[in-house]
Amino acid sequence: MDFIDLKSQQARIRQDIDRRISAVLDHGQYILGPEVFELEERLQDFLGVRHAITAASGTDTLLIALMALGIGPGDEVITTPYTWISPAEMIALLGAKPVFVEIQPDTWNIDPDHLAGAINERTKAIIPVSIYGQPADLTAINRIAKDAGGIPVIEDAAQSFGATHHGRRSGALSLIGSTSFFPSKPLGCYGEGGALFTDDDELAERMRWIRLHGQERKYHHPIVGINGRLDTIQAAILLAKMEIFEEEIALRQSVADGYAKRLADSVLTLPVVAEGNTSVYAQYTVLSSERDALQARLNAAGIPSVAYYSVPLHLQPVFSGSGYHLGDFPITERTAAAGLSLPMSAYLTSEAQDRIAEVILQ
Ligand SMILES: *Cc1c(COP(=O)(O)O)cnc(C)c1O
């Protein structure tokens, strides 16, 4: 059993992928070829945004967004301690300070009730992460950011691409949205990739320049940028995967329903989808007070599982100079100690789910 089954999907669309990769090999425009711009249009339509800007990864997208906002030394950027390191890492890379805010006990996303208290005159941006596939409460976060004088909000939708918040797609919920096309994400390519989303024309232009060495037009560089482009071949692969993505979202949700049904009587805490949200279940994550024992039992039965973010970001050595300590974020720390992600993909069979549930309920 695979933790994330990428093979079944590939078997389904292999011909289309081969055809699209061949087309790239034939035209030979490996960098910013036509597939890149076709994909950006598809993404704009999918999210209902004015601009989609593809990039080399879902980490570069965060870096590009922060650079476009002019974040630098002396600035503070608020983010969540319960996630992959990229947002906090890119904040620190630019010389700014990541300021962590406690998460909600049920959705495990940043808690808007703790947000206002973390804002001060140095706060230059907020990066909520939509963890495990469910949008953060961007309605409340946007309102708090606006009331605080219009602080830019960048949603890290690396895990939630395809999910919705009050009918609007994740990635299109704030000033800037960022996603990743890492192979195991809900929409993944066969290498590195990511994209940025915004309705703001000026920001979009700056982010396009930064993606390409700060270049406005050939050999004219008004600002500092990076080499942050998505490969044409990855764009071609993503175009093939976009064809079946809506259907896969529905399949992922029915797999999640299958888990919820089978595990309803267990002692585990199951994921909760807040009112107004849908989730794409990048992960199906449960909480167990005996997480390590449960993982060992699954392991012995040949069932893979992952304890993501078991060391939350405020306790990572790289941020040890930031003045955070064990006990600062009890809900984060409790979730990090109890969280276990089970096998998840659109193609997980009900027989596999039966087996997983059987081992868990033993
Ligand atoms: C995967 C991920 C990223 C980074 O994406 P890459 O494409 O691997 O750089 C950033 N943020 C979150 C929340 C992620 O899950």
The ligand as a Tripos MOL2 file, in Angstrom:
@<TRIPOS>MOLECULE
LIG
   15    15     1     0     0
SMALL
NO_CHARGES

@<TRIPOS>ATOM
      1 C1          4.6840   21.7130    0.2970 C.3       1 LIG1
      2 C2          4.4920   22.9900    0.9940 C.ar      1 LIG1
      3 C3          5.2440   24.1310    0.6790 C.ar      1 LIG1
      4 C4          6.4170   24.1040   -0.2350 C.3       1 LIG1
      5 O1          6.1890   23.7090   -1.5040 O.3       1 LIG1
      6 P1          7.4310   23.2350   -2.4300 P.3       1 LIG1
      7 O2          6.8230   23.2050   -3.7790 O.co2     1 LIG1
      8 O3          7.8610   21.9110   -1.9290 O.co2     1 LIG1
      9 O4          8.4950   24.2690   -2.3030 O.co2     1 LIG1
     10 C5          4.9520   25.3170    1.3090 C.ar      1 LIG1
     11 N1          3.9800   25.3860    2.2280 N.ar      1 LIG1
     12 C6          3.2480   24.3170    2.5730 C.ar      1 LIG1
     13 C7          2.1550   24.4670    3.5860 C.3       1 LIG1
     14 C8          3.4900   23.0820    1.9910 C.ar      1 LIG1
     15 O5          2.7600   22.0250    2.3540 O.3       1 LIG1
@<TRIPOS>BOND
     1     1     2 1
     2     2     3 ar
     3     2    14 ar
     4     3     4 1
     5     3    10 ar
     6     4     5 1
     7     5     6 1
     8     6     7 2
     9     6     8 1
    10     6     9 1
    11    10    11 ar
    12    11    12 ar
    13    12    13 1
    14    12    14 ar
    15    14    15 1
@<TRIPOS>SUBSTRUCTURE
     1 LIG1         1 GROUP 0 **** ****
